Structures are given as C-alpha cells and as structure tokens.
Amino acid sequence: MSKLKIAIQKSGRLYEDSLQLLKDCGIFINNGKDQLKVSVDNFPMEIMYLRNSDIPQYLEDGVVDVAIVGKNLLVEKQKDIDIIQKLGFSKCRVSLAVSKEVETDDINYFQGRKIATSYPNTLKKFLSDHHISAEIHIISGSVEIAPNIGLADGICDIVSSGSTLFKNGLRETVTLLKSEAVLAKTSNLDQEKEKILDRFLFRIKAVLKAKNSKYILMNVPDEKISDVSRVLPVLKSPTVLPLAQKGWSSIHSVIDEERFWEVIDELKENGAQDILIIPIDKMVI
C-alpha cells in the first residue's frame, strides 16, 4: 500500500506546531531520538524530518509528496510548488528595517544604500518592482547586527513580534511579504496518493475550522429568539431548546473567532443572557 511522504522541519520554528497539527489530525508518531524517517502506524503516511532549506528542493524533485513549510521559504527559493492549504500558525512577515534614528519609512531611503539579508531573491524582486537600486549583502544568520557594525544601512529579514529588531536598535519600515506555515505538494502525485492526501486534508480542515470557531450557548426570552437568531452566523440554523422556566429557551450555535466579541455584543443587545462559550476539538462539515 502506498504511503504519503510528508516533510517537516527536523528543528526550528515550525517543528513543534507541525507535530501538534499531525497529532490533532489523529496521526500518532512514535519515533526514536534522531530518527529522520518514520512510518505512521494508524495512517498511510511516512514522515521525513528535513532541514528547512532543503524542503523546497525535495518537493520539486518529488522525493517527498507534501510538506509543511513556510510560504516565505517557497518564495525565496523561487520554486513553482502548489500551496494547497494555509495552516494558520508561524505567521510572520519579511520586512525591511532600519536604525531607530532613521525617521522615514519611505522605500526610497534605500536608493543607493546597503541592505543585509538572508532573503536575497525576495529582496531583489521587491527592489526591482519598486525601481530601487541598492547593494545587497547576503548573510546567513544574525542579520540584525549588520547596521550596528556598519555593514549595511538596513536589513531585510523575518519579523514576528518585532522584539528582536527592538533589542538591536532597529525598527520595521516596509513589509515585502506576509507568510505563514502552509501545506505544499509536489506536482507528480499518483492517484492513490492523491486519495490519501484528500483524507489528510479533510482532517486538517476539520482541525483548523475548530480552532477558528467557538461553540456558544445562551438563554434567550422566547420573544427575542428571532432577533438573536439573525445575529448568529450559523452553519445552517441555531438549535433552540425550551427551558424549564416558561418563556425562555436555550440557543446553541457556532461563531467564528474573528467576529467573537462583535457577535457577543450584538447578542447581548438583542436579549441574550447567561452566555457560555465552549472550545471545539474538531469540526466536520
């Protein structure tokens, strides 16, 4: 029987979240220390732990079928690889940053200046698109130190919270690319592996939908049921159950995390009381 070969980072910022996603999808891994290839017992999958920078090439060559990888890496490596699902974790951005003493955020500040980066391809394209001519210094690590030692006038690097920039006397000015972890696939999957991938994607979407949703219960006067129901962004329609106290009902529904507080305020304004919020483990639609 075929097994879907998936690559994840063997260490680094995506490692823990990738393993947690697989666990949430019911894929249990029992690998020994320093194992770089592991077969899964309860799903037709084989996991390969690879260096982050090697994953795009393994995908392009078909050595692995799918991979959990940062979108920023695929862009930087300039690989024509299909992104089939955004995963919502390890969000970051590739940005330009300058010394705190520099007052302008204008991209033209970099005209004729030096920029240190570990993302030369992403930076070159961005500068070309904006007709900026700058000298690029490629650095593999500790890019933030470059302006402080006089190597560059600014940097182009990954930014998450911005705390590393702050500690090194830098501030973010221009965002080149927004990134997050994605599930990407090779271009030459056979039919059997495509079916396995469909099953895996089904599980991923159920997990992601649950993380972005909340189960909500509330007590509502019967005369307010219609008003409250109109507020709820439900899947089909809310569940309405009569309470022991005459004239009152309990309404159950699901709301999106993004609109959570907005919806709660509207529900209260329309008569909802005793609102209870419950996290959802999985959500199959």
Secondary structure, DSSP 8 states (H G I E B T S, - for coil): ---EEEEEESSSTTHHHHHHHHHHTT------TT-SEEE-SSSSEEEEEE-GGGHHHHHHHTSSSEEEEEHHHHHHHT---EEEEE---S-EEEEEEEETT-----GGGGTT-EEEES-HHHHHHHHHHTT---EEEE-SS-GGGTGGGTS-SEEEEEESSSHHHHHTTEEEEEEEEEE-EEEEE-S---HHHHHHHHHHHHHHHHHHHHHTEEEEEEEEEGGGHHHHHHH---SS--EEEE-SSTTEEEEEEEEEGGGHHHHHHHHHHTT-EEEEEEE-S----
